[in-house]
Amino acid sequence: MALAAEHDETTTLGTLPEWRLTDMYDGPDSAALTGDLVEATQASAAFATAYAGKIGGLQGADLGAAVAEYERIDEILSRVSSYAQLVHSGDMSDPEVGRFYQSVVERVTDISTQLVFFTLELNRLDDDALAEKLKAPELARYSAWLRDLRVYRDHQLSDELETLLHEKSVAGRSAWNRLFDETMSGLRFPFKGKELTVTQILERLSSRNPDDRREAAKSLGGTLRGEGRLFALITNTLAKDKEIDDRWRHYPAPVSARNRANQIEDEVVEALVNTVAAHYPQLSHRYYALKAKWFGVEKLDYWDRNAPLPDEADRLIPWVEARDTVLSAYGSFDPRMAAIGRRFFDEGWIDAPARPGKASGAFAHPTVPSSHPYILLNYQGRTRDVMTLAHELGHGVHQVLAADQGHLQSGTPLTLAETASVFGEMLTFQTLLKRETDPKRRKAMLASKVEDMLNTVVRQVSFHFFETRLHAARREGELTPEKICDIWMGIQGESLGPAIRFDDDYRYYWAYIPHFVHTPFYVYAYAFGDCLVNSLYAVYGESETGFAERYLEMLKAGGTLRHGDLLAPFGLNAADPDFWAKGLSMIAGFIDELEQME
């Protein structure tokens, strides 16, 4: 039974919106979609004929025209791919939807194979030759894209190998990703005589009823254990695939490729994760010991880690109230943010219901600048769902503002992509906190925020260390499911601390986390974004005048500036080790306030 029926969503949550994908195409059989694929096929072939093997001899203006045409073709392909991904995310259980999605992936891969040469030839230009070409304004407008492209210069392979890897991706990593997604969306978790989706069973871990939390936790762990061999095979295969790729490309460590993509130095990431780990005792260990005290126990069972406080009100928040809360918070910061955010609600850019077959979790997909972003949620009326809405809407606003940079330069690295989302959460939380005068409700709000921040910072950094140890161990040979579980449990004990009690059913919780499959080493970006936003918000609190203007300009920059340039107007420097400690101090301050309430 769907969660909507259990909570009588029609009367409690109100009508939840579903996105309007017809803004992109009328349907999978759309003539416009077919036409775009035909246009991209013809344009790619013409592009290869015109430019393959000739990049070095082009003048700057002509090379600028070539990049512009490459951008146009790539945007067509990205539009089709985005549409297929959104359709698939809406219902992963329908075999026909899966067939459509895979067919698009294969067709786009085939077409884009003809474009692989272009970036490879660009990276073979020596620095002086490229600098001379960049004097032409037609090419100079793409200078940020070229800068980021050349980060991979020392790691690219021969044209033949790059083409082969590109073509085989549909039968490699992409296929394993799809297997994971469709397996996870198809799993059903027994709960009180019903069969729930992964989204629904995870929601029960925040139930007010302790028996429900325990049953949900056991069901989640037991069902994942039942698929343990499959999830271990997926994990082993993708880790080995990455190890081979990293070896051929001469990356020094498994995380290095992600750091290059994030345009961030290895040492900055090391400073972040090591600083967070050093603060485990002051953060997660201290908070969960405090929460155990509130629950009257020495140790919290892991299913109580995100439990509501004993005296916290259990109220479902209607969709309209959630919308108005978030837009009000955005508007109090700057009316322009609220105006952009309102478009998502008014123009059909959000898919909110939790339904069987739908992708779990939440995301904001930028699609392409010539269209608009879409947000996927699984809204179930909890306070955390309101914060998720604020988070994803922050992504969406960022994507709208950055679109003017064009298809090649609007996207931001993952570290900076989390800035607007986490800032949107903080705006919403601070707005609600200022309104609250009841001490019990204020305590519950602070505790919920601390838990969200611990999940964003401590938990995500622990995921980073799990991946680090797993990939290192995989290089010594294939890992059994039990070995993966051992690595997981060791990391969880270190990060969550002695006040959390685990059992064997928790051992397989690594298996449902999609980031390990889709985007290896993504997870530290959440901690980066949270600490960065905490520091940004401190600057905002100290001097609000002119901050909003500088903040919106930062979002408009998209991928054209790196973190040092983006943070400089705020007097912040992520290369400074004290920067991360300052960000963590906000979490510690909230825990201090909760301790003082005792």
ChimeraX attribute file (.defattr): number of C-alpha atoms within 10 A of each C-alpha:
attribute: neighborCount
match mode: 1-to-1
recipient: residues
	/A:1	11
	/A:2	14
	/A:3	19
	/A:4	18
	/A:5	9
	/A:6	8
	/A:7	14
	/A:8	11
	/A:9	19
	/A:10	12
	/A:11	9
	/A:12	15
	/A:13	20
	/A:14	15
	/A:15	14
	/A:16	19
	/A:17	15
	/A:18	17
	/A:19	19
	/A:20	15
	/A:21	17
	/A:22	11
	/A:23	13
	/A:24	19
	/A:25	18
	/A:26	13
	/A:27	14
	/A:28	17
	/A:29	10
	/A:30	13
	/A:31	12
	/A:32	15
	/A:33	20
	/A:34	14
	/A:35	11
	/A:36	17
	/A:37	20
	/A:38	13
	/A:39	14
	/A:40	21
	/A:41	20
	/A:42	13
	/A:43	18
	/A:44	21
	/A:45	15
	/A:46	12
	/A:47	18
	/A:48	17
	/A:49	12
	/A:50	12
	/A:51	18
	/A:52	14
	/A:53	12
	/A:54	13
	/A:55	20
	/A:56	16
	/A:57	11
	/A:58	13
	/A:59	16
	/A:60	21
	/A:61	17
	/A:62	16
	/A:63	22
	/A:64	22
	/A:65	13
	/A:66	20
	/A:67	20
	/A:68	19
	/A:69	15
	/A:70	18
	/A:71	16
	/A:72	17
	/A:73	23
	/A:74	20
	/A:75	20
	/A:76	19
	/A:77	25
	/A:78	16
	/A:79	21
	/A:80	23
	/A:81	19
	/A:82	21
	/A:83	23
	/A:84	22
	/A:85	21
	/A:86	19
	/A:87	19
	/A:88	25
	/A:89	21
	/A:90	21
	/A:91	19
	/A:92	24
	/A:93	20
	/A:94	14
	/A:95	12
	/A:96	12
	/A:97	19
	/A:98	20
	/A:99	12
	/A:100	16
	/A:101	23
	/A:102	19
	/A:103	14
	/A:104	21
	/A:105	19
	/A:106	17
	/A:107	15
	/A:108	20
	/A:109	18
	/A:110	16
	/A:111	22
	/A:112	21
	/A:113	18
	/A:114	19
	/A:115	20
	/A:116	17
	/A:117	20
	/A:118	20
	/A:119	19
	/A:120	20
	/A:121	16
	/A:122	17
	/A:123	19
	/A:124	15
	/A:125	15
	/A:126	10
	/A:127	11
	/A:128	9
	/A:129	12
	/A:130	18
	/A:131	14
	/A:132	11
	/A:133	21
	/A:134	21
	/A:135	13
	/A:136	16
	/A:137	13
	/A:138	19
	/A:139	22
	/A:140	17
	/A:141	16
	/A:142	19
	/A:143	17
	/A:144	15
	/A:145	16
	/A:146	20
	/A:147	13
	/A:148	18
	/A:149	16
	/A:150	18
	/A:151	15
	/A:152	17
	/A:153	16
	/A:154	12
	/A:155	15
	/A:156	18
	/A:157	15
	/A:158	10
	/A:159	15
	/A:160	11
	/A:161	11
	/A:162	16
	/A:163	17
	/A:164	12
	/A:165	15
	/A:166	16
	/A:167	17
	/A:168	16
	/A:169	15
	/A:170	20
	/A:171	10
	/A:172	15
	/A:173	18
	/A:174	17
	/A:175	14
	/A:176	19
	/A:177	18
	/A:178	18
	/A:179	14
	/A:180	20
	/A:181	21
	/A:182	21
	/A:183	15
	/A:184	24
	/A:185	20
	/A:186	17
	/A:187	17
	/A:188	18
	/A:189	23
	/A:190	18
	/A:191	18
	/A:192	10
	/A:193	7
	/A:194	10
	/A:195	15
	/A:196	24
	/A:197	26
	/A:198	21
	/A:199	20
	/A:200	23
	/A:201	23
	/A:202	18
	/A:203	18
	/A:204	21
	/A:205	25
	/A:206	20
	/A:207	20
	/A:208	18
	/A:209	13
	/A:210	16
	/A:211	12
	/A:212	18
	/A:213	25
	/A:214	18
	/A:215	18
	/A:216	26
	/A:217	22
	/A:218	20
	/A:219	19
	/A:220	26
	/A:221	23
	/A:222	20
	/A:223	16
	/A:224	24
	/A:225	20
	/A:226	11
	/A:227	15
	/A:228	19
	/A:229	14
	/A:230	17
	/A:231	23
	/A:232	22
	/A:233	16
	/A:234	19
	/A:235	24
	/A:236	22
	/A:237	17
	/A:238	22
	/A:239	24
	/A:240	17
	/A:241	13
	/A:242	17
	/A:243	19
	/A:244	13
	/A:245	16
	/A:246	18
	/A:247	13
	/A:248	12
	/A:249	16
	/A:250	14
	/A:251	16
	/A:252	10
	/A:253	15
	/A:254	20
	/A:255	19
	/A:256	18
	/A:257	23
	/A:258	18
	/A:259	21
	/A:260	17
	/A:261	16
	/A:262	20
	/A:263	21
	/A:264	19
	/A:265	12
	/A:266	15
	/A:267	10
	/A:268	17
	/A:269	19
	/A:270	11
	/A:271	18
	/A:272	25
	/A:273	22
	/A:274	15
	/A:275	17
	/A:276	25
	/A:277	18
	/A:278	12
	/A:279	18
	/A:280	18
	/A:281	16
	/A:282	16
	/A:283	28
	/A:284	28
	/A:285	18
	/A:286	19
	/A:287	26
	/A:288	22
	/A:289	20
	/A:290	19
	/A:291	22
	/A:292	18
	/A:293	14
	/A:294	14
	/A:295	15
	/A:296	10
	/A:297	12
	/A:298	16
	/A:299	20
	/A:300	21
	/A:301	16
	/A:302	19
	/A:303	24
	/A:304	24
	/A:305	19
	/A:306	18
	/A:307	22
	/A:308	19
	/A:309	20
	/A:310	11
	/A:311	12
	/A:312	15
	/A:313	12
	/A:314	12
	/A:315	10
	/A:316	14
	/A:317	18
	/A:318	21
	/A:319	22
	/A:320	13
	/A:321	14
	/A:322	21
	/A:323	16
	/A:324	12
	/A:325	19
	/A:326	27
	/A:327	23
	/A:328	17
	/A:329	23
	/A:330	27
	/A:331	16
	/A:332	14
	/A:333	18
	/A:334	15
	/A:335	14
	/A:336	15
	/A:337	22
	/A:338	19
	/A:339	14
	/A:340	18
	/A:341	23
	/A:342	19
	/A:343	13
	/A:344	20
	/A:345	18
	/A:346	10
	/A:347	11
	/A:348	17
	/A:349	23
	/A:350	25
	/A:351	22
	/A:352	20
	/A:353	19
	/A:354	23
	/A:355	20
	/A:356	23
	/A:357	20
	/A:358	24
	/A:359	26
	/A:360	24
	/A:361	16
	/A:362	18
	/A:363	19
	/A:364	22
	/A:365	19
	/A:366	23
	/A:367	22
	/A:368	25
	/A:369	21
	/A:370	13
	/A:371	13
	/A:372	17
	/A:373	22
	/A:374	25
	/A:375	24
	/A:376	26
	/A:377	22
	/A:378	23
	/A:379	26
	/A:380	25
	/A:381	20
	/A:382	18
	/A:383	17
	/A:384	16
	/A:385	19
	/A:386	23
	/A:387	24
	/A:388	22
	/A:389	29
	/A:390	30
	/A:391	26
	/A:392	26
	/A:393	33
	/A:394	25
	/A:395	27
	/A:396	26
	/A:397	28
	/A:398	30
	/A:399	28
	/A:400	21
	/A:401	20
	/A:402	26
	/A:403	24
	/A:404	15
	/A:405	18
	/A:406	19
	/A:407	19
	/A:408	23
	/A:409	23
	/A:410	24
	/A:411	22
	/A:412	22
	/A:413	19
	/A:414	20
	/A:415	23
	/A:416	25
	/A:417	22
	/A:418	25
	/A:419	25
	/A:420	27
	/A:421	27
	/A:422	29
	/A:423	23
	/A:424	28
	/A:425	27
	/A:426	21
	/A:427	22
	/A:428	24
	/A:429	21
	/A:430	15
	/A:431	18
	/A:432	15
	/A:433	15
	/A:434	9
	/A:435	9
	/A:436	14
	/A:437	9
	/A:438	8
	/A:439	10
	/A:440	15
	/A:441	16
	/A:442	18
	/A:443	20
	/A:444	18
	/A:445	20
	/A:446	19
	/A:447	21
	/A:448	19
	/A:449	22
	/A:450	22
	/A:451	21
	/A:452	17
	/A:453	23
	/A:454	22
	/A:455	17
	/A:456	21
	/A:457	29
	/A:458	26
	/A:459	24
	/A:460	23
	/A:461	27
	/A:462	24
	/A:463	24
	/A:464	22
	/A:465	23
	/A:466	22
	/A:467	22
	/A:468	16
	/A:469	15
	/A:470	20
	/A:471	23
	/A:472	15
	/A:473	16
	/A:474	18
	/A:475	14
	/A:476	8
	/A:477	10
	/A:478	16
	/A:479	18
	/A:480	15
	/A:481	20
	/A:482	14
	/A:483	14
	/A:484	22
	/A:485	22
	/A:486	14
	/A:487	18
	/A:488	23
	/A:489	20
	/A:490	11
	/A:491	20
	/A:492	20
	/A:493	15
	/A:494	15
	/A:495	24
	/A:496	25
	/A:497	20
	/A:498	17
	/A:499	24
	/A:500	20
	/A:501	17
	/A:502	16
	/A:503	11
	/A:504	12
	/A:505	16
	/A:506	22
	/A:507	22
	/A:508	26
	/A:509	17
	/A:510	20
	/A:511	24
	/A:512	18
	/A:513	12
	/A:514	16
	/A:515	12
	/A:516	20
	/A:517	22
	/A:518	17
	/A:519	11
	/A:520	20
	/A:521	24
	/A:522	20
	/A:523	23
	/A:524	24
	/A:525	26
	/A:526	26
	/A:527	28
	/A:528	26
	/A:529	24
	/A:530	29
	/A:531	29
	/A:532	27
	/A:533	23
	/A:534	23
	/A:535	22
	/A:536	21
	/A:537	19
	/A:538	15
	/A:539	15
	/A:540	16
	/A:541	11
	/A:542	10
	/A:543	10
	/A:544	12
	/A:545	10
	/A:546	9
	/A:547	20
	/A:548	15
	/A:549	10
	/A:550	15
	/A:551	17
	/A:552	18
	/A:553	14
	/A:554	23
	/A:555	24
	/A:556	20
	/A:557	21
	/A:558	27
	/A:559	24
	/A:560	23
	/A:561	15
	/A:562	18
	/A:563	19
	/A:564	14
	/A:565	13
	/A:566	21
	/A:567	18
	/A:568	11
	/A:569	12
	/A:570	15
	/A:571	10
	/A:572	18
	/A:573	17
	/A:574	20
	/A:575	17
	/A:576	12
	/A:577	14
	/A:578	14
	/A:579	19
	/A:580	26
	/A:581	17
	/A:582	16
	/A:583	23
	/A:584	26
	/A:585	17
	/A:586	18
	/A:587	22
	/A:588	19
	/A:589	13
	/A:590	18
	/A:591	22
	/A:592	15
	/A:593	13
	/A:594	19
	/A:595	12
	/A:596	8
	/A:597	10
	/A:598	7
